[in-house]
Amino acid sequence: MDLRLSGRVAIVTGASKGIGLAVTRTLLDEGAKVVAVSRKPGPGLDGDLLHVPADLMDPEAPGRVVARAVEEFGGLDILVNNAGGRPPGVALPRFSFMAPADEDWRVMFEFNLFAVVRFVRAAIPPMMARGGGSIVNVSSGSARLPAPMNVDYSAAKAALNNLTMALSQEYAPQGIRVNTVSPGPVRTAWWTEEGGAADILSAQTGADRDTVLERVAPELMNLSIPRLVDPQEVADAIALLASPRSAATTGADLAVDAGFLKEV
């Protein structure tokens, strides 16, 4: 199916690995002009794209990125706020409400909510100048499934969902659609890198890290499809929401989560 993205200008944050890298490659394959945002380029970021290095903990970074995209490509049509999850230097999971201190909460919201607020604020004027656009915010199934584990992260993503709904109502008449995609556990560096979630759960459960990835994590999270999600599966959903093929979809939250969420 042609997603009708050829020539459209897209910004993808957290683009150097995992879901962001899969989104970047998918949009490039569909003919979009992609501004890939990450702190470092990463080995997978190649092809006909513009990489803009940025630390999203810097409040000025989103405005600079959007300005660079407009300068390079003449406008902006798509914003994928994918960067999120563990803030730089933070190890997750944490298992109790008492685990994160005030500074942990602040950093978590800075990375998972405030950076998105700043990117959207910067993106809306150039999108309106083009007659509309699409914003896709990457949330999490945890936003709708409160639990003691990673309570600060879940609260930040719940706030992101609320923000997305508010934006979708305000800007739909101006042609800007705003949606979320909510992955479940995705086989990315969050899980697989040294010191990541697989190693932390391995220490908690006594299982080796491969067993954690293949069996323990799907069982612990009660996944209906008993495996972690592939990043490309999330990227495909994001690309569809970014596309004019989804022109009547705004304020939606699309779960790509192996059956993690089971609520009606």
N, C-alpha and C positions, 0 to 999 in steps of 0.2 A: 504494500500500500504506500503510495506517495504521500508523505506527510506535509508536502507543500511548504517546506522550510528553506528551499533554495534561495540564497541571497539574504536571508534574514540574519540579523545581528544578535548574537547571544552572549551573555556573560554567564560563566559557570564558576562558582566558588568551590574551593576545596578540590580543584581539578586535577591534582597530580597523582591521585591514587583512588582505589576503591570505586564507590558510586560516581564520584565526580569525574574520574578518568573515563569510566564507561559512558557517562553522559556526553562528555566532550567528544569522544570518538563517534558516538551515535549521531550527534548533531553534525559533525563534519561529514559523515557518510551521507547525510541527508542534504548536504549542500549549504549548510549554514556557515556564516562567518563567526568564529568562536573566539572570544576573549577568555582565556583560561587563567584563573586566579589561584595562586597558592604561594606559600612562603618560599618554596624552592621549586625549580622546574620539574624534577623527577624524570626518570628514564623513559616513561611512557608518553610524555607530552612531546609529540613530534607531529609533523604534517603541517598543513597550511593553516596555522592558527597564530594568534598573538598571545604570548604569555606575559602577564603583568604580575610581578612579584608583589605581595602585600601581606602584611600581618593584620588580621582582622580584629585583633585586640586594640589596634590603633584607631581611634574614632574618626580620624581624617581619611583613612584608607578607602572606604567605599566611595566617597566623592571623587577621589583621585582616579579610581578604576573606571567609574562611569564616564568621567571626563575624557579619559584616554580612549575608551571605546568609541565615543562620539567623534573625537578628533580623528581616529584612524579610519572609521567606517561610515561616518556621517549620520549616525543615529543609533537607536537601540530598540529591539523588538522583544527580546526574551531575557528574563533574569531567572537563573536557577540558583537559589540560595541553598546550596548543598553543604557548605562548610558547617560543621557542628560536631556534637558528640563530646569527646574528651577535649577540654581546653589544653593548650600546649603545656606539657610537663605534668599533667594530672593522670593518675592511674585509677582506672575503674575496672570492675565494679567496687562500690562501697556498700556495706550490708546493713546500715542502720541510719536512722534519722540523726543520731548523735555524732556520726562520723564526720560530716562536713561542717567546718566552722564558718563564720561570717564571710571570711575572704573566699572560701571555696564556693559559697553561694554566689557571691558577687562575680567571680570569674566565670562561673557556669552560665549565669544569665548574660554576661557581657558577650560571651562567645556564641551562645545559642539563640539569643533573642535580640540584644541591642545591635549587634552587627547586622542582623537582618533588617531591623528598623532603619538603620542608616543607609543600607543599600537600597531599600524600597524608596526612601525619601529622595535619594539621588536619582533613581531610575524613572520615577513617574513623569517628571517634566519632559525628558526626551522621548519617552513612549507616547505621551499625549501629543507631542509635536508630529509624530508619525501616524497619528490617528488611532493608537491603541497598542496593545501588546499583551504578553503573557508572563506572569510571575508564578513560579513553582517553588514553594518552600518545602524543604525536606524535613519532615517532623519525625515521629517515632510512634509505634504502637504503644509505647510506655506512656505517652501523653494521655491515653484513655484507659490505662490500667494502673491505677495508683498502687504502689507497693513500697515497702521499706527500702528495697535495693535501689540505689541511685536516685534517691528521692529528689535531690536538687535538679538533676538532669530531667526527670519526668515532669517536674513543675515548670521548668523552662520551656519544654516542648508543648505542654498544655497551654502556656501563655502564647506560644507561637501559633497554635491552632486558633485561639481566640482572635489574635491579631489578623490572621488570614481571613477569617470570616468577616471581620469588620472592614478590611480593605476591599474584599470582594463586593460588599454592598455599596461602598462609597464610589468605587471607580468603574464598576460595570457600565454605567451610562456613558462613560468616556472611552469605552472600548478596551479597558484593561481588565483582563481576567486574572484572578488570584486563586490558586488551589494549593493543597498540600498533598504530598505523597508520604505515607507512613510505613516505612519498612519495619519488619521485625528484625531478628538477628541476622546480619548480613556478613558473609565471610570476607571481611576486610581486615586492614591492619589493626583496627580496634580489637579484633579477636586474635589475630595471628602473629603480630610482631612480638619480639621479646619483651616480656613484662606486661603484655596485654591481657585481655580478659581470659584467654585460654590458660595462661600461666597462673593467674590469680585463682581461677576456679580449680585448677589442678592442685594447687597448694591447699585449697579448702576441702577438696573431695578425696584426695589421694590418688586420683586417676591421672594417667599421663596425658599430656596436652593433646595428642592425636585422638585419644578416647574422648576427651572433653569436647573436641570439635565435632566428632562424628556421632557421639551417642549422648554424652552427659548433658551438653547444652540443649540439644533438642528435647530431651526428656525433662530437664529442669524447667524449660520454658513452655512445656506442654504443646509443642508444635504439632499440628495435625499432619502436615507434610514433614516427616521426621528428618529434616536436614536444614542447615543454614541456607539462607537465600543467596543466590548469586548476584553480584552487583549489576550484571547486564539486565537481569529481570526488573530491577528497580529503574534502571536507565530507560528501558523501553516504555515504562509507564510515564516517566517524566517527559520523554520526547513527545508522547501522544498528547499530554496535557499542554505542552508548549505549542503544539501544532494548531493551525486553523481547523483541522479535523475535529477539534474539541471546542469549536466556537460557541457552543451553547452551554459549556461547562464552566461554572465559577462557584467558588465557595465549597467545593467538594474536597473530601479527604479520601484518597485512594490507598487502601491497605495492600501492600505487597509484602506479606509477612509469614508465609508458610502456615497460615492458620493460627497465628499467635493470638489475635483478638477473636473472641467468640461471643461477644455481646451483640444483642439485637440493636 
